[in-house]
Amino acid sequence: MRLRVLSRLLQIQRVLVQHRLSEIILAAHLFRPLRFAFLLSPTAWFRRGHRGGRGERLRLALEALGPIFMKFGQTLSTRRDLLPPDIADELEKLQDRVPPFSGTDARHIVETAYGRTLDQVFAQFEATPLAAATIAQVHCARLHTGQDVVVKIVRPGIRTLIERDIEVLYALARLASRYWPDAHRLRPVELVQEYEKTILDELDLMREAANAAQLRRNFSDSNLLYVPEVHWDYCRKNVMVLERVHGVLVNDLDELHKRGADIQRLAENGVEIFFTQAFRHNFFHADMHPGNIFVLLDDPQQPRYAAVDFGIVGTLHPRDQYYLTENFLAFFERDYRRIAQLHIDSGWVPAQVRVDELESAIRTVLEPIANKPLKEISFGQVLLSLFAAAQRFDARLQPQLMLIQKTLLQIEGVGRQLYPDLDLWKTAQPLLRQWMKERWSLRGMARSARAELPDLLQALKQLPPLAERMIHRAADGRLRQPVDTRDIELLRQEIRLAARRRDITLAATTGALAGIVWLALAGQPVWPGYLMLLASAVGFFSLRR
């Protein structure tokens, strides 16, 4: 173990003891190799430190350890499937309480990035930052064209600090994997890998600018969400320039009421924006806390959201979109067996789990929620409860679902803060049902088949040369390799399954194209066209099963 990592581990141990979190050291065995230092520490003997609940003490300890651990706590708060509720609630309160770096440093970074003096780039640049966070800070400026902009600048030296503390987090994760009994289920090393990817992506402001541009394009014709314009000529890896948005922060309720905003419409629009991003666009802003959301009140009766900070975005696999939607719809119909079967079909729980046992566990957890009034039901809590019910069945962690759960909880929190009587189901149900209808419509299936057709044709083109090479290798005796006889039957099964899937895909695609052509040419009678499309749909459905 490197000396700097060892020194940092001892510092972390000291902070944990100061905050009366020594039970973490003893219970999780994270510092077993360093337990002598714990036993020799006077702070461990006297146990003096902060009062309060364990969640609050853990939050304060992370703040004392610095911005990287604060950021890790924020990320960990999204994994409610891993944390007790009291700790998850406290970690959500972590904010980027970091002092800004100097205007002189900001000026130097900008001039180095552009290779020009600040006056040549901007007509005006405010040295005092508008906001400061862990990764970057934001300054107001004005272009020579007269446009008001904000300039986001990555902190100097932040990458070195991140790399040091990431190395420490990996050391802690490896200790946990070795000594913590629950490590096989919670996978601490994978958690750190997930965090490392997220935070390193946030360092690349060109990536964030691309996210903003995509989101702006998705809502270009919408009156629900406004995304500021990216000034690409001024964007670099560590500097980004965006149009400045003048609005009211979404949690400034006094100002919103004072200016006559339609609060109920604003809350319902927030829910619609989220489900539109997650299911129709499959590209959602995944850091929608109140500090990143403004309200434009050009027309108070038609308030419009404006989003900033696009460092974290999320996408979902179409399969996960489908299973999430079906889970929500089944929950509100109290079809718990359907939910259990969906968990098994999706691979979220192992295939050998008995449906009736999983159904019973899900019913036990969800029935109390389902008995509440609709306006009190949280989509995020439904997801969290589903994951909790599946844990005892060795459910596999799904990082891509944790991000959407975090965003959903944020949107719900903002919506209910604005309008406590918000009925999410009333707003979300039509959107989910319409998405499912479009997905299984003839037009949707035809669009899916058309999108997959080039890949299928390309695969078919490669078959003849591949077969020729295999024949030559067989003739030369190069295919003869020692094979473990225990694997022969498994290999045969895989070959048969692959061949069956290939044949079904080819037949279903051909049937879909034939049906579309028959209907497009107005063939008579029309029923053969619909029959071919129906047969194709059955084929595609069998592949999904």
DRENRO-984569 format. One record per atom (N, C-alpha, C): x, y, z. Coordinates in steps of 0.1 Angstrom, whole numbers, plus 5000, padded with zeros to 4 digits. Layout:
BEGIN
XYZ...
//
This chain:
BEGIN
500949885000500050005000500950125000500650224991501450344990501450425003502450505006502550585018501450685019501250755007500150855007498850805010498550675005497250615008497150575022498250525028498250485042498050605051498650715047498550845055497050895055496450885043495050925041494150835049494350705049493550615056493550645071494750675076494850705090494050835093494150935084493351055085491851025085491450945076489950905076489550835089490450745094490050685106489950785118490850885118490750985129489451065128489051105115487851175114486551095118486550965114485450875118485350865133486450855140486450845154485950975160486451085155486051215160484451235159483951175149482451195147481651075153482350995162481750885169481150785159481950755149481550655139482550535140483050505151483950395153483350265150481950265151481250135149481450095134481650185125481950155111483250085110484250135117485550065117485449925122484749905133484649775140483749685132482549735128481649645122481949605107482349705099482649675085484149625083484949635093486349585092487149655081486749775078487449845067488949875071489149885084490549925088491149815096490749695093491349575101492849585101493549605089495049605090495549725098494749825101495149945109494549945122494049835127493249835140494149875151495449855150496349895161496350045163496250115152496150265153494850305159493850235157492550265164492650245179493250125182493350095196494250185204495250245197496250335203495750475203494650505197494150645195493450695208493950805214493250855226491750885224491450935211490050965208489150845209489750725206488950605207488650565222489550605231489350575245488250665251488250795248487350885254486050905247486050865234484850865226484051005226484851115226484251245225484051285211483051365208482851405195481451455193480951455180479651515177478551425182477451495185476251425189475351415177474251355179473251345168473251205162472351175153472151045147473351005139473450875136474550825128474550885114473450905108473350965095473951105094473551185104474051315105475551315107476051235116477451225119478251175107477751085099478451045087478451155077477451235076477451345067478451445071478551475084479551575088480951525086481151395088482451335086482851345071481951325062482351335048482651475044481951575050482251715048483651745053483951685065485351715070486451655062486151545055487151475046487351545033486551635029486851715017485851695006486051764995485051764984484851634977485951554975485751434968484951334976485151324989484251234997482851294998482651424998481351474998480651434985481351444974480751404961480451254961481351174967481051034968479851004976479651084987478451064995477151104987477251204979476151244970475751124961476851074955476550964946476050834953476550814965476150694973474650714977474250834979472850864983471850814973472350794960471350744950471150594951472050524958471950384960471250344972469950384973469150354985468950204987469150124977469049984979470149934987471250014990472349964997472450025011471650135014471750215026470550205035470750215048469550235057468950375054467650385056466950515052467550635059467850625072468350745079469650795073470550705069471850745063471550805049470750735041470450785027469850925028468950955037468351085038469351195042470351165050471351255054472351285043472651175036473651195025473051285014471751275012471151365002471251515005471551545018471751685022473051735019473951655015475351695011475351795000475851915002475952014992477452044989477652114978479052144974479452274982479652254995480052375003481552385002482052444991483552454989483752604986484852664991485152804988485552814973485352934967485752954953487252974952487752944941489152984938489153124933490353184933490453324931490153364916489753494914489453544901490753544893491853564899493153564892493453424886493153324894493353184888492353164877491153204878490153194868490553264855491053384856491553454845492653384838493653324846494753254840494253134832493353054838492852934832492152964818491353074818490653114806491653154795492553234799493553284789494353174784494753074792495552964787494752874778493452864781492552774773492352834759492252964758491953034745493253084738494353094746495553144739495453294736494553364743494353504741494053574755494153704755493953774767492453774770492053794782490653794786489853894779490454014777489754124770489454094756490354014750490153974736488953874734488653804745487653704744486353754748486253834760485053884765485054034766483854094764483754234766483754274780483254174788483154194803483254054809483954054821484153924828484153954843483253904851483153924865484153834872485053894879486053814886485453734898484453784904483753724915482853614910482953494914482153384908480653394912479753354903478353344905478053234914478753114913478552994921479752914920480052844931481252754932480752614937481352514930481052374934482352294935482152164937483352074939484252074926483652064915484452044902484752174895483852264896484052384888483352504895483552624889482752734894482352824881481352904883480752974872480953124874481353194863481453344863480553404852479953514855479153584845480053664836479653674823480453744813479553794802480153874793479453924782480353914770479853864759480553854747480653984740481553994730481654124723480454144714479654044712478454054704477354114713477554134726476554184735475754084742475953954740475253844746475753814760474853804770475153774783475353614784476453574790476853434791477353404805477353274808478053224820479253134815480353154822481653074819481852974830481852854827482152744837483552704836484352704847485752684847486052564857486752464852487152354861488252404871488152364883489052404894490452364890491452444893492852404891493252304901493952204896494452094904493451994909492252004904491151914909491351774905491951744893492151614888493151534897494251604902495151544910494551504924493751594929493051564941492051444940491351444929490351334926491151204925492251194917492951074915493551024928493951114937494451064950493351004959492251064959491151014968490450894961490450894948489850774942490750644945492050674946492950564949492650514964492350614972492050584986490750504987489750544979488450474979488550334974489450314964489650174959490350094970491250154978491850074989490850044999489950135003488850105012487949995007487650004994486749904988487349764988488649754985489249624985489349575000489549655010489449615023488149555027487049635022485749585025485449455018485949435006485649314998486349195006487449225012488149115019487549085033487149185040486749155054485249175057484449235048483049265051482249145046481349085055480548975050479649005039479049125039478049165029478649215016480049205015480649265003480349194990480049064990479748994978478449044972477549094980476249144975476349294971477049374979477049514977478149564967479149474965480149504954480849644956481549664967482149794969483049844958483849754952484749794942484049844930482949784926482149824915481449964918481149984930480550114934481650224932482850204935483950304933484150324918484150214911484350224896483250314890481950294895480850374890481050514893481550544905481750684910482950744902483950664900485150714892484750764878483950684872483450714858482650844858481750854868480850974869481651104871482551094881483251224884484351264874484951164867485951194857485251254844484051204842483251254831482851404833482651434846482251574849483451674847484651624847485851704844485951754830485251684821485351714806484151804803484351934802483252024799482852014784483651964775483151944762482051844761482251744770481151634771479851704777480051784787478851854793478151944782478952014774478352094764477652014754478151894750477451814741476051764747476151734760474851694767473851804766474251924769473352044768472752064754473652044744473152064730472151964727472351834731471351724728470051754735470151794747468851824755468151944749468852044745468252154738467552114725468152034718467651984705466351904708466351824718465151744722463951824725464151944731463052024736462952154728463452154715463452274707462052324704461152234703459752274699458852264711459352254723458552244735458452374743457352394749457152504758457252464773457752344775457952294789459252324795460352304787461652314792462552394783463352494788464252574780465652534785466452504775467952464777468752574771469652634778470452744773471352704761471652794752472452764740473852754744474552664737475952644739476752724729477752804733478552874724479852794721479752714711480752614708482152674706482152794700483452854697484252884709483552894721484252924733484352804743484052694738484152574747485452494745486052464757487252384757487052274768488052184769487852074779487652124793488252234796488152284810487452424811486852474800486152594800484852574791483752624796482452614788481752744789481152784778480352904778478952874773477952914781476552894779475853034779474753034772473853144774473353164788473353284793472953304807471353304808470853234818469453224820469053314831468053404829467553484840466153434844466153374856464953314861464853304876463853244881463653234895464053094899464853074910465052934914463852864918463652734914462452664916462052654931462952664940462652654954462352784961462352894953462053024958460553044957459852984966458352984965457753124967458353204976457853334979457853414966458953414959459053494946458153434935457953304935457053244925455653294928455253284940453853334944453753484941454753554945454653704943454453744928455053664919454953694905453853624898452953554906451753504901451853374892452953294895453153174888452053074891451652994880450652884882451452764888451352754901452252654908451852514904450452484904450052344901450552304887450352394877450852364863452352344863453052424871454552414871454952274877454252224888454552094893454251984884453151994877452751884868453651884856454052004851454952014840456351944843456751954855458051894859457951744858456851684862456651534860456651504845455951574837455851544823457151564816457951654821459351674815460151554818460151504830460951384834460551264825459251234825458851114818459051124803458951244797459251264783460751244780461651294789463051264787463351124789462851054799463250914802462750814792461450834787460850734779460750774764460450894761460250934747461650964741462451044748463751084743464850984747464650914758465650824763467050894765466951014771468051094774467651204784468051174797467451264808468551324816468251454820469051524829468951454843470151404848470151324860470651394872470651524872471051604884470051714886468851684888467751784888467451824903468451864910468151924923467852064922467152124932466652264930467652364925468952354929469852454925470152454910469752344903469952344888468652364880467652414887466352434880465852584882465652654871465052784872463652784865462952894868461552904863461553034855461153034842461053154834459553194835459353324838457953374841457553484831457953464818457453564808455953564808455353444809453953424811453653344823453353414835453153344847452153224847451153234838450153124837450653014829451853034822452452924814453952924818454252894831455652894835456452784828457752824826458552734818459852704826460252574827461452544834462652574825463752604832465052614825466052534833466852454827467852364834469252414831470152394841471552414839472352294845473652294843474552194848474152054842474852024831474451904824475651794825476351794836477451704837477051554838475851534844475351404846474051384838474051294828472851264821472651104821471451064818471250914819470550874806470650744803469950674793469550534798468550474791468050344795468050254783468350124785468250034775466750014772466350004759464849984756464249874765464949774768464349664776464049714790464949794796464749854809463549954809463450034798462350124797460950044797460949934790459749854789459449794803460449734809460149664822459749764833460349884833460049984843458550034841458150054828456850094825455849994830456149864826455249754830455149744845456249764852456149754867455249864873455449984868454550094873453050064870452750024858451349994854450849874862451649774864451249654872451049694887451849784892451649824906450349894908449949984899448750054901447449964898447749854892446649754890446749644901447749654910447949554920448149414915448849404904449149274898450549234902450649184914451949154920452649034913451848944908452548834901453148884888452548974881453049034869454449104873454449174884455749234888456849134890456449024897457448924900457948864887457048834878457448774865458348864857458048994858458849094851460249104856460449084870461749094876462548974871461948854869462648734865462948744850461948794842462248804827463248904824463349014832464349114829465749074833465848974841467248934846467649014859466649094865467049164877467149064889466448954888466748844898467048714891467748624897468048494890466848424885467048354874465948284867465348164876466148114885465747994893464748034904464648174907463748214918462248174914461548124924460148084923459348214922458448214912457548334910456648354922456048254927455148274938455848324951457048284954457748334965458148484963458548524951458848664949457648744949456548694944455248764944454848794958454948694967454548714981455448824987456748824985457548924990457249064985456949074972456549204966455249254972454249164973452949204979453149254993453949195001454149235015454749385015455649415006456249545006455349655000454649614989453949714981452549744985451949644991450449654995450249775004451049805014450849925023450950055015451850055005451950174996450750194988450250084982449150084972447850134979447750114993446550155000446550305003447550375000447650525002446850594991446450724994445850804983446850824972446450834960447350844948448350964950447851074955448651194956449851174966449751064974450851034984451750934980451550874968452350764963453550824955454750774959455950814952456450714942456650744930457150654920458550604925459350704930460750664934460650564946459750584955459650494966459150354961458250354951457850224945459050154940459850224932461050154927461950104939462150194949463050154960462450034967461150024969460549914976460649784968460549794954460649684946462149624947463149714947464449664949464749604963464049664973464249604986463649464987462449454981461749324982462549214974463249254964464049154956465349124962465849204972467249174977467349034983466348984990466548854996466548744986466348774973466348674963467648694954468648754960469948774954469748854941469048964942468849054931470149114927470349134914471549194909471449344909472449414913472449564913472349614899471449714897471249764884471649914884472949954882473350094883472550184874472150144862471450224853470050264858469550174867468250204873468350294885469550294892469750384903469750524899470250554887470350694883468950744880468050664874466750714871465950724884466150634893465450644906465850774913467150804913467550934920466951054913466851054900466251164893464751174896464151064896462751054899462351114913463251074922463051124936463251274937464251324929464451464929463251544923462751494912461651554905460351554914460151434920459051424929459151524941460351534946460551624958460351774954460851814942460551944937459051964935458451874928457051884925456151894937456451814948455551824960455951934969457151994967457552114974456752234968456552224955455752334949454252314952453852194950452352174951452152034959451952044972451851924980450751824975449751864969448651774964448951714950450151734946450451684932450151534931449351494921449051354918449951304906451051244910451951204899451351104890450451014895449850914887449050974876448251074880447351144870448151204859449351254862450151314851450951214843451451104850452351014844451650904836450450864841449750744835449550764820448950874816448750894801450050884793451150944799452350934791452950794790452850714801453350584801452450494791451150504792450250424784450450464769450650594766450850634752452150574747453250574755454550524751454350374748453650304757453450154754452650134742451650214739450850204727451650224715452550324715453350354703454450244701454950184712455950084711455349954705454149924707453549794702452649824690452549944685451749964673452449914661451749894650452349844638453349934633453150064634454150164630455450154638455250134651456450124660457249994657456549884655457249754651457949764638457249834628457849854615459149934616459050044624460250124626461350054632461049964642462049884649462749784639461849724631462349624621463249694611462849814606463649894597464949934603465049964616466250004622467249884623466649764625467549644627467849574614467249614603467449544590468849564585469449684585470849694580471849594587471749584601472549494608472349354604471149314602470849174598471449154584471249244575471749224561473249214561473849304570475349304571475849164576475149114586475448984591475348874580474248884572474048784562475148794551475648914548476648934538477948864543478248854556479448804561479448654562478248594561478148444562478948364551478848404538479648324528481148324530481748444532483248434534483648364547482748384557483048314570482948154568481948114561481847964558483047914550483447994540484547954532485847944540486048034549487248024558487247904567486047874572485847764580486147634573485647624560485947504552487347484550488147594546489547584544490247534557489847594568490547554581490247404584489047364581488647224583489547134574489647174562490447094552491847084556492447194562493847194567494047124580492947084587493047024600493247124611493047254609493247354619492047374628490947304626489847314635489847214646490847124645490847014655491547064668490747094678491247134690490747044701491547024712491046944723489847014730488746944732487546994737487246924750486846994760486346924773485046864770484946734771483646664768482546714777482846764788481746814797481046944791481747014782481147134776480547104763480646984757480146964744478646984743477946924752476446944752476047084754476647154762476347294764476647374751477747344745478047414732476947384721476547254721475447224711474247294714473847314727472647384730472747524726473947594728474147724724474047744709474547654702474547654687473047644682472347554688470947534684470147664687470347724699469647844703470047954694471247974691471648084682471048064668471047944663470447914650468947944650468247904661466847934662466548084662467348154670467148304670467348364657468348314650468648374637467548344627467048224627465948194618464648274621464348284634463148364638463348504634464548564636464748704633464548724618465148634610465048654595463648634591462948534596461548514592460648634596460848684609459948794614460248914606461548944603461849064595461249064581461448944575460848924562459348944562458648884572457248894573456749034575457549114583457149254586457249334573458449314566458649394553457549354543457249224542456249184532454849244535454549244549453249294553453149444550454249514553454249664550454149694535454849614527454749634513453349604508452749494512451449464508450449574511450549624523449549734527449849864520451149894518451550014511451050014496451049894490450649884476449149864475448449874487446949854487446549724480447249614484446949484479445549434483444849364475443549314478443549164478442949094488442349164500443449204510443149294520444149354529444549254540443749154543444049074555445348994554445848954542447148894542448248984548448149114545449149204550449149214565447949224571447849224585448249094591447948984585448348854590449848844590450548884580451948884580452548964591452049084593452549174604452249104618451149044619450848974632451748864634452048784624452948674625454348724628454748834622456048904625456148944640455049004645455049054659455148934668454448824665454648704674456048654674456748664662458148624661459048704670458848844669459648934676459448914691458148894695457848874709458448744715458448644707459148514711460648534713461248624706462648654708462848724721461948824724462148894737461848794749461048704747460748604758461948514760
//
